[in-house]
Amino acid sequence: MTTQCQVLITGGRVVDPRHEVDEVLTVGITDGRIVHVGKYAIPAERTIDADGLIVAPGFVDLHSHAQNPIGHLLQAHDGVTTSLELECGATPFLHALDAAEYEGRVLNYGYSASWLLARMIVMEGMNPSEINALPTLPLDAFGELQTSRDWPNPSSPEQQQAIIDLIAEQLDDGAIGIGVLLGYAPKVSAAELKALAELAVSRNTTLFVHARFGSGIPGHPAHESVEELIELSKLTGVRIHICHFASSNADGSDESGQLLLEAINRGVSITTESYPFEFASTVIGADFLAPEILEGNGTPASTITYLPRSEVVVSYERLAELRHQDPGGLCLIQYYGDDQQVGVDQLLKALSFPGAAFASDAMPLTTVGSTGSETTLPTTLPVPEGFAAHPRSSSCFIRALTWLHRDTGLMNLSEVISRSSDIPARILSNCAPVFNDKGHLGVGSDADIVIFDLDSAMPRTNPAPVEPAIGVVHLFVNGELLVENGTLQAISPGKALLNGATTTQRGVHG
């Protein structure tokens, strides 16, 4: 029995869904671990008064492309303690990991092995010097290679094996699962996808998939892609996590959801996630944003906003121009809304899918007012004028708490917190044992804790100016107080998280 601790949190309403806790308790921390949860205080070197506040497990974000210092600072104010790039992933894995370690991170971080970047490297015949010259932020590398045109094509047997071998190397180095941006290379053969699934099964890991066909693809209803992934899991036994279900299935979430629910109830190993916003963000050169695809489905070009110029795209011709000029440029895509084909009520239904996680799909900052700019990104807050990002990058979890619980009552508080912490940690624990100690407040777990004021919480809902969400009062990462009284401290307590298949020399979990 613990009789004292280094830090004691008192007076707060402790909400820990995994242990079905929702009451005023004290929480003790020592050496980065939770050592006490109880009704009574114990002696402590320092006490944090959380009276009137919510004390919850730090949020575990499965899906954040904002893997740079400023991205992590924004996410800290959103209650995130672990920020992971699992949909795109990183290849070379150590290229991204070493850069993050060198720069330092305020949040825990990790990457999957990137199938698409591995595919680009192999299909474009990149040599070692070209690979080493790639940006260390995976989404930047993906954007830079948009102008290369061999990578979306079907692979030969030799190329397929080289892709699989390269991904296996990343898993050997500690990558958490395999990121599969299938929607950006929809011509890929079923044979290559099956080989990828078989690799994942052999390594007891998970595929994190952007489905082959998303919303609004003529001739390919959204449920077709869900069916493909269900059949792949049934055929190979692979675990599959479907990324941003609500946006990928905006025009068919009812049918897709029903297929998915029936498969899960039959024991098929599939999980999913969504973010609580009506619009999405990606590179404007994405295959599924081709003018002929939008026109064929009757989707106006004006549903797309080109972020570097804050430009609402007025025509399919203009869209084609922008895709040619800046295929890696970021854009916003409106999927839900009163003036869209699909209403917000359908988004709320998709967000309520049983057992689904919340995940931000956070995007890196982009410059506004120019294209091809070499402007250096800020590394501290506040973000100066001249930058934009999808507001999910700073406000995914605060918006879930305020919109889905406080303001509408669609979900109770425990459910929102569960989808933000416990559920993603459980999904990840299947392929990385380190996550058994995250997403909950049990004694012995990692002291990743968010303390927030639900009444005053306020998310950001516009791409510019880029501002942090309001509501997080204190944030502990590995037992260190990163946010104190709403102010970021000058520390970098984040650790790299690996899959456990490799012994580490980095002083990290794994």
N, C-alpha and C positions, 0 to 999 in steps of 0.2 A: 504494500500500500504506500503510495507516494505521500510524503508528509510536507514537502515544500517544492517550490518550482522557481524558475527564473522569471517568468511573466505569468500573471494571472489576469484573465478577462472576467470581469464581474458585472452583474446587473443586466446582461443582455438576454434577449429571447433567443435561445439556441434552437436552430432548426436543422436537424440532421436526418434526412429522409431514410438513409440506410438503416439506422437504428430506431426509426420511428419516434424520434425525440422532437418535441416542440414545447419547450417550457423554459422558464428563467433558471439558468444554471451558471456555474463558474467553470472556466476552462483553463487548465494550466499547461504551460509550455516549458520544456527544458531541452536544450541541445537539438533544436529543430524538430522535436516530436511532441505530440500531445501526451501528457503524462497524467492528466486528471480531468475528469468531467463529473461534476457533482453539484449537489444543492448547497454545499457549504464551502466557504473560502478556506484555503490553506496558505501558509506563509509563502511570500513571494518577494523576490528582489524588486520587482516592479509590478504595479497594478494598472490595468487599463479599464476605465469606467465605460461600460457599454449600455448604461441605463437608457431605455427608450429605443435601442437599436437592435437590429437583427444580426445574429452571429451564425454564420453558415460555412460549409466547406467552400474553399476557393474554387472558382469555376474552371473547368477543364475544357478548353476549346480544341476540339478535334481538327478544326479546319480553318487555319489562318494563314493567308499568304503574306501577311504583314510581318515577316520575320526579319525585322531590322530594329535598331534601337528606338526610333520614334514610334514604330508600330506597337512595340511592347509597352511603351509609356502610356499610349492611349488606351491599350487594353487593360492596364493596371487599374485605371479609373473606371473600367467596366466590370471590375471584380474578378478578372481572370488571374489565376496564379500559374497555370500551365497553358502554353500556347504552342500548338503543333501544326506543322505543314504536312498533312497526310493525303490530301487529294492529288495535288501535283507531285509532291515529294521532291527529293533531291537526288540527282545523279550528275557528277560524283558526290556521294553522300558526305565524304570527309571534307570535300571542298567547302560545302555549306557549314558543316559542323565546326571545322577549324576556324572559319571566319567569325562565327558567332562567339566561339570561345575567346578569340583574340579581342573582339570588340567588347565583350561582356554583355550579359543580358539581365534585365531586372526580373524576368519571369522564367520559369522552367520551360524548356524548349526541346523539340525533337522533330525528326523528319522520317517519312517513309522513303522507300526506294522508288524513284520516279521511273515508271515504265515509259512515259512519253519522252522524257529527256534521254533515256537510254536508247530509245528508238531513233531519236534525232541524231544522236552520236553515231549510231551504227549505220542508219540509212543514208546519212550525208557523208559517211566515210571520214569523219573528223579525226585528225591526228592529235597526239598528246598535247602539243603546244596550243592547238585550237581549243581543246577541252579545258586546259588550264586557264585560258584567257576568258572563259565564260564568266558572266557575273555570278557572284556567290549567292545572291537572292534568287531562289529557283524560279519565281515568276518572271524576274528580269531576264533570266536565261531563256525561258520559254518565249518571251516577247521578242528577244533578239533574233531567235531562230525562225520566227514567223515567215520571213522572206525566203527561206530555203524551202524547196518544193518537193523533195523526194520523200521526206519522212511520212506524209500521210498515206502513201501508197502501200498496197499489200507487199509483204516481205517474201523473199525466197526462203526455202528451208534453211539455207546457210545463214542468212540474215536473222531469221527467227531464233536460231540457236544462239547466235552472238548476242542478241537482245536478252534472252533468258539468262545467259551466262553473266552478262554485265549486271543484271539485276541481282543475281545470286551473290555477286561480290559485295554489293551494297548491303545486303542482309548480313553477310559475314562481318561487315564493319559496324553493325548495330542498328541499321535502319528498322523502324517500327512499321511493319507491314509493307504493302506495295501500293503506291498511288497510281491509279489508272484513269487518265483523262481520255477515256474512250470517245466521248462526244466530240473531241477535237480531231480525231482520226477515224471517222466512222467507216472507212473502207477496209479497215483491218479485218482479217479473216477470222472466222470462228476457231480455226485451228490454232492461231496464235493466242487467242484469248484462253483457249483450253490449256495450252502449254503453260500460260501464266498462272492459271488456277492450279494446275498440278504442281508447279513450283511452290506456290503458297501452301498447299496441303503438305508437301514434303517438309516444309519448314515450320509447320504449325502456326501459320500467320494469316493475316487478313488482307483482302483486296478492298481498297477504298476507292470507289468507282464513281466517276461522272458518267452517267449512262449514255449509251450510244446515240440515241435520238431523244432530244428533249422536247419542250413545248413548241408546237407550231411547225413541225416538219411535215410538209405535204407527203402523203402516202405512208407515213410512219407515225401512227398514234403513239402517245407517250407510253401507254401500257405495253407496247411491243418491247420496249427496252427493259421494262420490269420483268416481263415474261422471260426474256433472254437470260437475265441474271438469275432468276429463279431456277431455270433449267440448268444453267451452268453449275449452280450450287448442288442441285440434285444429282447431276452427272458425276461431279468430281468430289463432292463433300466440302468444297471450299467455303470458308466464311466470307461473306460479302457485306460491306457497309456501303449503302447508297448515299451519296452526298447530295445536299440541298434538294431534298425530295419535293418540297413545295414549288420551287421555281422550275425544276425539270419537268414537273407534271402539272403545270398550271392549267393546261387545257384538258386534263383528264385525271385529276387527282382522285376522284371517286372510284373510277374503275381500277386505276393503278393501286390505290390503297386497299381495295377489296381483294385484289389478287395477292398483294403482299401480305395482308393479314391472314388469308387462308393458308398461304405457304408457311408463314411463321407458326401458325397453329398446328401444322403438320410436321413441324420440327425442322424446317429448312433454316439454315444458319444465315439469316439476313437481318441487318439492323439499318437504321436510317437516321437522318437529321434534317433540320430546317432552320431558317433564321426568320425573325419576325418583321420582315419588311416586304413591301409590295413590289419592289423593283430589285433587279439583279445588277451585276457588274462583271465584265470580262474584257478581253482584248477585242477590238472591233474587227479584227481579221478572223475571228472564229468561224469555222466552217458553217455553223448553224445560223450565222447572221448574214449569210450571202443574200444579196438583193433578190435573186430569183426565188430563194426559199421563202423570204418574207412576203414577196408579191404573190407567190403561188398559194400561200395560206391566207391571203387577204389581210396581213398585218401591216399597218402603215409604217413607213420608215420613221415617222415622228415618235414612235415608241422608244427610239434610241437617242441618247444624248452623248455626244462626243466630248469627253471631259476636258481634254487639253484646251478646248476653246469654249467650253460651256455651251456647246452648239446643239440645239435640237435639230436632228437631221430631217430636212424638209422633203427629200425625194429619194427614190431608189438610185437615181443617177449620182446624187451627192454621196450616198452611202458607198457606192462603188469607188468614187474618187478617194474618200477617206481610207477605205480598206487598202487601196493601192498606195497611197501616200504614207500611211502610218499603221500598218497592220497590227503592230504591237501596242498601239495606243489604247488607253482604257476608255470604256464607255459604260453607260447605265442603260438598262433595258426594263421598261415598264411591263409587268406581267399581270398585276391585279389592280383593280380600282373601279370607281363608279363609271368612268368613261372607257373602260376596257371590256374585252369580251368576257373576262372572268372577274367576278366581284370579290370584295374583301372577305365576304362570308366564306368563300371557298378556301381562301388562305387560312382563315382561322380554323377551318375543319382540318386542313392538312397539318397545321401546327399541332393539332390535338391528336395526331396519330398515336395509338397506344405504344408506349415504350420508346418513342423516338427522342433523340437528344436535341438540344439546341446547340448550334455551332455557327460561328460568325461568318465564315467565308471572307474574313477581313482582307481588305486590299491595301497595297502600299499607296503612299501619297503619289499624286501626279501633279505636275506643274500646270497652271492655268494661264492661258493667254499666248501660248507658243507651242510648237511641236518640235520634237527632236532636241529639246533643251538639255543642256548639261548641268543645269542648276543642282547644286548640292542639297541633298535632303537635310532638313534640320535634325538635330539629335537630342534636342531638349524642348520642353514645352515652355511657353505657348507656341503653337505652329504659326509662323508669320503668314501674312496674306500672300496669295499667289499659288496656293496649293489646294487640292480637292481630293476627296476620297469618299467612297460609299459610306454613309453614316453607320452601317453595320460594323465598320472598322473600329468605331469608338463606343458603340452603344447597343450592341446586340443583346447583352444580358440585362442591362438596365431597362431596355425597352420591353423585354419579355416580362420582367418583374412589374413594370408600371402598367403596360397595356393589357397583358393577359391576366394579371392578378388584381392589382390595385384599382385600375380604372374600369375594367369590364367584369371582373369576377369569373372570367371563363375558366380559370384554373385556381386551385388553392395555392397558398404560398409554398407548401412542401413540394407540390408537383413541379412548380417552376424551378425550384432549387434542385430537385432531383434530376430534371432534364438538363440542368446546367453543370452538375457536378457528379452525382452518383452514377447516373446512367452512362455518360461517356467514360468514366473510369472503369466501369464494369465491362464495357465494350472493349476497351484497350487492355484490360488485364488478361484477356485471352491470348494476346500475342506479346505482352511485355509485363512480367510479374511486378515491376516497380509500381504499377498502377493499383495494385491491391492496397497500397498505403495512401491512396489519394481519393478525393471525392467524398470523404466522410470524416467525422470527428471522433472516431473511436480511439480509445487509449492505445497508444503505440503507432498511430498513423502519423503521416507527415503533417507538420504544423503549417499547412496552407489554408489560411482562414480569411474570409471576407467579412467585414462588419459594416453594415450599411444602414442608412436612414431611409426607410421606405416612403415616408411621408413627403420628404423633400426631393426624392430622386427625380431626375429629369434626363431623358435621353436626347441625343442630337438626331435630327431627322433630315438634314440637308447636307449635300456634299461639300459645301463651302459656306462660311469658313470652317476649317477643321478644328473642332473643339472637343475636349474630353467630356464624357458624361458626368453628371452630377449625382451624388448619392453615396459613394464609397467614402466612409469616414476613416477606416483603418484597413490595411491589407497586410497580412503576414505571408511571406514566401519563405519556405523552409525555416520557419521560426523567426525570421528577421522582419522587422517592422518597415516595410517598403513605403506604405502610405500611412501617415500619421496626421490625424485631424484634417484629412483631405489634401495634405501636401506630400508630394513625393520626396523621399529622402535620397541622398546622394550615395546609394549603395547599389550593388548588382548581385543580389542573392540567387539569381536563377541558375539552374543546373541543367546540363544536357541529360536527356533521358534516352536510354538505349533499350534494345529489345531483350537483353539478357543472354543473347547467343554469343556474346563476346565479353571477355574480361576487359576491363577498362583501366587505362592509366590516367584518366582525366579527373579522378576524384568525384565521379558522378554516380548516381544510382544506376544499377544495372546488374 
